[in-house]
Amino acid sequence: MIPGGVAILDFGSQYSQLIARRVRELGVYCELFRGDAPLSDIMSVSPGAIIMSGGPSSAYDRGAPMPAEGVLDLEIPILGICYGMQILTLAGGGSVGGGGRREYGPAAIRPVSGSVLMDGVGYGEQAWMSHGDRVEEMPKGYFPVASTDAIAVAAMENASSQRFAVQFHPEVEHTHFGRVLLENFLFGICGLERKWKMSSFASEAVGRIREQVGSEGGVILGLSGGVDSSVVAALLHRALPDRFVPIFVDTGLLRLGEREMVERTFGDHFGMHLVVMDARVRFLRELEDVEDPEQKRKTIGRLFIEVFEDAAGKLPGITHLAQGTLYPDVIESMSYKGPSATIKSHHNVGGLPERMNLKLLEPLRELFKDEVRQLGIELGLPEELVWRHPFPGPGLAVRILGPVGREDLDLLRRVDRIFTDFLREKDLYMDVWQAFAVLLPVRAVGVMGDNRTYERVVALRAVTSSDGMTADWYRMDPVLLAEVSARIVNHVAGVNRVVYDVSSKPPGTIEWE
């Protein structure tokens, strides 16, 4: 936490996380709170400004979410976005109405000259709208500083009381001047400083870890080789080099060369006290006849905990368990949106702190995924590891549709390596958020060398995304698809057909199981 940052009040907008990301991209620390969070919680971060998000409610409805008592009386600048604008309107004695002409999508903005908030925004530039309600009568002391064809008050400000509001969404990339507007607010109006950077976060995090663990405690971590746990490991090693033990469980469900990479990077290069548990036989034995995806995930999660506990129980002086919890996980737990339906179980070491009587350490809980990657570079992790695509906790087990066997795993590992190496070779790897192969539970007839074949079918999946919440299939050049298909069929015995997944999320998920 950096004093003088921004407190963002989340009223259920689908863009609330984007507000936080944009503020941090500008070098300013921020935290999200529920829209009705107590004043004491908000002031705990010593904010230099408040931003109120949009939301699905109508501010004039009975029971509509509102800021806690005292928040709007603070003598610090406040920016209201969409629903936040309507809150400021009603709080100041103005009026908000619904019905009539709505705005969804792009709109040409007409700024008023002399506005502090709209300074530098060109006439006719595109703003992104998503609202049915609008300001009908501004509160006393406010002046309109922008309009569109549909609404007379697209933005308003009361500079003397440091209250500013916009009906559009400056946090989304479709508002072309959004960065300019946020810079005007954060630096021109609030006078905040660009203090949020990974080098300062790393040194502060090291200090917090040492303070939390104390002079005698020890820390363990379930190291998967993925980005999040790898960055946690590097951070803990810097903070407590002699009292930190990463535990790597080889489930037999990993990518080609995964175990060797972890041993080389964390054991040899960093010199960590790495504990490797070889549980391949145990996992494959219990997964032998399991076909249901949810049953797979639960079986793998249970086995992981059992193996992890076996390893941890042999280590003396351990007081803390570290986890790679990120800020989106924290936000989701307090969001106005409410609980989401369970699409699939996620595999982590959840439940271990209570079962093992250890204190929980979450050094990345303030960071977004892109910030975690920046921190990894700052801590000296290899770029190849930091920029790896996400990999599911249950590993290749959820990329084999049906029972999981050793031969299928070996086949899929080879296909997956060919596909990802191909993307790197063609300089496409960084254009794709996640790419992998899936082994389908079907065989297809083929002809190879004038002979009939009846072999396996693999699906290739590549998606673009910013956070994994939604994703679109990657439009790969058909010529390249033909090339990688031929490479797979020619180099992996047992495969005679390759298909490409053109499903987005939603309606599909990124993984097939």
Residue pairs with C-beta under 8 A, 6 or more apart in sequence:
1 29
1 31
1 45
1 46
1 366
2 29
2 195
2 196
3 45
3 46
3 48
4 46
4 47
4 48
4 192
4 193
4 195
5 28
5 29
5 30
5 31
5 45
5 46
5 47
5 48
5 192
5 195
5 196
6 23
6 28
6 29
6 30
6 31
6 47
6 48
6 49
6 50
6 51
6 186
6 192
7 30
7 31
7 33
7 42
7 45
7 47
7 49
7 50
7 51
8 16
8 19
8 20
8 23
8 30
8 31
8 32
8 33
8 50
8 51
8 52
8 53
9 32
9 33
9 34
9 35
9 37
9 42
9 50
9 51
9 52
9 53
9 67
9 71
9 84
10 16
10 32
10 33
10 34
10 35
10 53
10 55
10 331
10 334
10 335
10 336
11 35
11 52
11 53
11 54
11 55
11 57
11 65
11 83
11 84
11 87
11 336
12 35
12 53
12 55
12 56
12 57
12 65
12 335
12 336
12 337
13 19
13 53
13 54
13 55
13 56
13 81
13 82
13 83
15 53
15 54
15 169
15 171
15 172
16 32
16 53
16 54
16 331
16 335
17 32
17 328
17 331
17 368
17 467
18 171
18 172
19 30
19 51
19 53
19 81
19 171
20 30
20 31
20 32
20 327
20 331
20 368
21 171
21 368
21 370
22 170
22 171
22 178
22 179
22 182
23 30
23 51
23 182
23 186
24 30
24 196
24 368
24 371
26 179
26 182
26 183
26 186
26 194
27 193
27 194
27 195
27 196
27 197
28 186
28 192
28 193
28 194
28 195
28 196
29 195
29 196
30 51
31 45
31 366
32 327
32 331
32 334
33 41
33 42
33 334
34 334
34 335
34 336
35 52
35 53
35 55
35 65
35 66
35 67
35 336
36 65
36 66
36 67
36 68
37 68
38 68
39 68
39 69
39 70
39 71
42 50
42 68
42 71
47 76
48 76
48 77
48 190
48 191
48 192
49 76
49 77
49 78
49 79
49 185
49 186
49 189
49 190
49 192
50 71
50 74
50 76
50 77
50 78
50 79
51 78
51 79
51 80
51 81
51 84
51 185
52 67
52 78
52 79
52 80
52 81
52 83
52 84
52 87
52 88
53 81
53 82
53 83
53 84
54 81
54 82
54 83
54 84
54 130
54 131
54 169
55 65
55 82
55 83
55 336
56 83
57 64
57 65
57 83
58 64
58 86
58 96
58 98
58 132
58 133
59 66
59 83
59 86
59 87
59 89
59 90
59 96
59 133
60 86
60 90
60 96
60 97
60 98
60 133
65 336
66 87
67 87
72 78
72 87
72 88
72 91
75 162
76 162
76 190
77 162
77 163
77 164
77 185
77 189
77 190
78 88
78 162
78 163
78 164
79 164
79 165
79 166
79 185
80 86
80 87
80 88
80 163
80 164
80 165
80 166
81 165
81 166
81 169
81 170
81 171
82 130
82 131
82 166
82 167
82 168
82 169
84 165
85 135
85 156
85 165
85 166
85 167
86 96
86 133
86 135
88 139
88 163
88 165
89 95
89 96
89 135
89 137
89 138
89 139
89 165
90 96
91 139
92 138
92 139
92 140
92 141
92 142
92 158
92 163
93 139
93 140
94 135
94 136
94 137
94 138
94 139
94 140
94 142
95 135
95 136
95 137
96 133
96 134
96 135
96 136
97 133
97 134
97 136
98 132
98 133
98 134
99 132
100 134
101 150
102 131
102 132
102 150
103 129
103 130
103 131
103 148
103 150
103 151
103 167
104 129
104 130
104 131
105 128
105 129
105 130
106 126
106 127
106 128
106 129
106 174
107 126
107 127
107 128
107 129
107 148
107 149
107 150
107 154
107 168
108 124
108 125
108 126
108 127
108 148
108 149
109 121
109 123
109 124
109 125
109 126
109 127
109 146
109 147
109 148
109 154
109 155
109 168
109 177
110 123
110 124
110 146
110 147
110 148
110 154
111 118
111 121
111 122
111 123
111 145
111 146
111 155
112 118
112 143
112 144
112 145
112 146
115 145
115 146
115 155
115 157
116 157
116 159
116 164
116 184
116 188
116 189
117 145
117 155
117 157
117 164
117 166
117 181
117 184
117 185
117 189
118 145
118 146
118 155
118 181
118 184
119 180
119 184
119 188
120 177
120 180
120 184
121 146
121 177
121 180
121 181
122 177
125 176
125 177
126 174
126 175
126 176
127 148
127 154
127 168
127 169
127 170
127 175
127 176
127 177
128 168
128 169
128 172
128 174
128 175
129 148
129 150
129 167
129 168
129 169
130 169
131 167
134 151
134 153
134 167
135 151
135 153
135 156
135 167
138 144
138 153
138 156
139 158
141 158
141 160
141 161
142 156
142 157
142 158
142 163
142 165
143 156
143 157
143 158
144 152
144 153
144 154
144 155
144 156
145 155
145 156
145 157
146 153
146 154
146 155
146 166
147 153
147 154
148 154
151 167
153 167
154 166
154 167
154 168
155 164
155 165
155 166
155 167
155 168
156 164
156 165
157 163
157 164
157 165
158 164
162 189
164 185
164 189
166 181
168 175
169 175
169 178
170 177
170 178
170 179
170 181
170 182
171 178
171 182
172 178
175 181
186 192
198 371
198 374
198 375
198 377
198 378
199 378
201 366
201 367
201 371
201 375
202 235
202 238
202 375
202 378
202 379
205 235
205 239
205 363
206 235
206 238
206 239
208 363
209 219
209 235
209 236
209 239
209 240
209 361
209 363
210 239
210 240
212 320
212 359
212 361
213 219
213 239
213 240
213 243
213 319
213 320
213 361
214 319
216 317
216 319
217 243
217 317
217 318
217 319
217 320
218 240
218 243
218 244
218 245
218 315
218 316
218 317
218 318
218 319
218 320
219 236
219 240
219 243
219 244
219 245
219 318
219 319
219 320
219 321
219 322
219 361
220 244
220 245
220 246
220 247
220 312
220 315
220 318
220 320
220 321
220 322
220 358
221 229
221 232
221 233
221 236
221 244
221 245
221 246
221 247
221 321
221 322
221 323
222 229
222 246
222 247
222 249
222 304
222 308
222 323
222 348
222 349
223 229
223 230
223 233
223 246
223 247
223 248
223 262
223 266
223 274
224 230
224 248
224 391
224 393
225 248
225 254
225 258
225 261
225 262
225 385
225 391
226 324
226 388
226 390
226 391
227 369
227 372
227 373
227 376
227 385
227 386
227 388
227 390
228 324
228 326
228 364
228 372
229 246
229 324
230 265
230 266
230 376
230 381
230 385
230 386
231 324
231 364
231 372
231 373
231 375
231 376
231 379
231 381
231 386
232 322
232 323
232 324
232 363
232 364
233 244
233 246
233 266
233 270
233 272
234 270
234 376
234 379
234 380
234 381
235 363
235 364
235 375
235 379
236 244
236 246
236 322
236 361
236 363
237 244
237 270
237 272
238 379
243 317
244 272
244 273
245 272
245 273
245 274
245 275
245 315
245 318
246 266
246 272
246 273
246 274
246 275
247 275
247 277
247 308
247 311
247 312
248 259
248 262
248 263
248 266
248 274
248 275
248 276
248 277
249 277
249 279
249 304
249 307
249 308
249 311
250 259
250 276
250 277
250 278
250 279
250 280
251 279
251 280
251 283
251 300
251 303
251 304
251 395
252 279
252 280
252 281
252 283
252 284
252 406
252 409
253 283
253 300
253 394
253 395
253 396
253 397
253 404
253 409
254 395
254 396
255 391
255 395
255 396
255 413
255 416
255 417
256 413
256 414
256 416
256 417
257 417
259 276
261 385
262 274
262 276
263 274
263 276
265 381
265 382
265 385
266 272
266 274
267 274
275 311
275 315
277 307
277 308
277 310
277 311
279 303
279 307
282 303
282 307
283 300
283 303
284 404
284 405
284 406
286 299
286 303
287 296
287 299
287 300
287 397
287 403
287 404
288 403
288 404
288 405
289 403
290 296
290 299
290 403
290 404
291 402
291 403
293 344
293 398
293 513
294 344
294 345
296 394
296 397
296 398
296 404
296 513
297 344
297 345
297 346
297 347
297 394
297 398
298 345
300 347
300 393
300 394
300 395
300 397
301 345
301 347
301 348
301 393
301 394
304 347
304 349
304 393
305 349
305 351
305 352
305 355
308 349
308 352
309 352
309 355
309 356
312 318
312 356
318 358
319 358
319 359
320 358
320 359
320 360
320 361
321 349
321 352
321 353
321 356
321 358
321 359
321 360
321 361
322 361
322 362
322 363
323 348
323 349
323 360
323 361
323 362
324 362
324 364
325 362
325 364
325 365
326 364
326 365
326 367
326 368
326 369
326 372
327 364
327 365
327 366
327 367
327 368
328 368
328 369
328 467
329 365
330 365
332 340
343 509
344 509
344 511
344 513
346 393
347 392
347 393
347 394
348 393
352 358
353 359
353 360
364 372
364 375
367 375
368 467
369 467
373 386
373 387
376 385
376 386
377 383
377 386
387 429
387 430
389 420
389 429
389 432
389 433
389 434
389 435
389 436
390 433
390 434
390 468
392 398
392 399
392 511
396 404
396 409
396 412
396 413
396 416
397 404
398 511
398 512
398 513
399 412
399 416
399 436
399 437
399 438
399 439
399 511
399 512
399 513
400 408
400 409
400 412
400 438
400 439
401 438
401 439
401 440
401 441
401 512
401 513
402 441
408 439
411 439
411 456
411 492
411 494
411 495
412 437
412 438
412 439
412 458
414 491
414 492
415 437
415 439
415 458
415 488
415 492
415 495
416 436
416 437
418 484
418 487
418 488
418 491
418 492
419 435
419 436
419 437
419 460
419 484
419 488
420 429
420 435
420 436
422 480
422 483
422 484
422 487
423 429
423 432
423 435
423 462
426 480
428 476
428 480
429 435
431 464
431 474
432 462
432 463
432 464
432 474
433 463
433 464
433 465
433 466
433 468
433 471
434 461
434 462
434 463
434 465
434 468
434 471
434 510
435 460
435 461
435 462
435 463
435 474
436 460
436 461
437 458
437 459
437 460
437 461
438 458
438 459
438 460
438 461
438 501
438 512
439 456
439 458
440 456
440 457
440 458
440 459
442 456
442 457
443 454
443 455
443 456
443 457
444 454
444 455
444 456
444 457
444 496
444 497
445 452
445 453
445 454
446 452
446 453
446 454
446 455
446 496
446 497
447 453
448 489
448 496
453 496
455 494
455 495
455 496
455 497
456 494
456 495
456 496
456 497
457 495
457 496
457 497
457 498
457 499
458 488
458 495
458 497
458 498
458 499
459 498
459 499
459 500
459 501
459 512
460 481
460 484
460 498
460 499
460 500
460 501
461 473
461 500
461 501
461 510
461 512
462 473
462 474
462 476
463 471
463 472
463 473
463 474
463 504
463 505
463 510
464 471
464 472
464 473
464 474
465 471
465 472
465 505
465 510
468 510
470 504
470 505
470 506
471 504
471 505
471 510
472 504
472 505
473 501
473 502
473 503
473 504
476 500
481 500
484 498
485 498
488 495
488 498
489 495
489 496
489 497
489 498
501 508
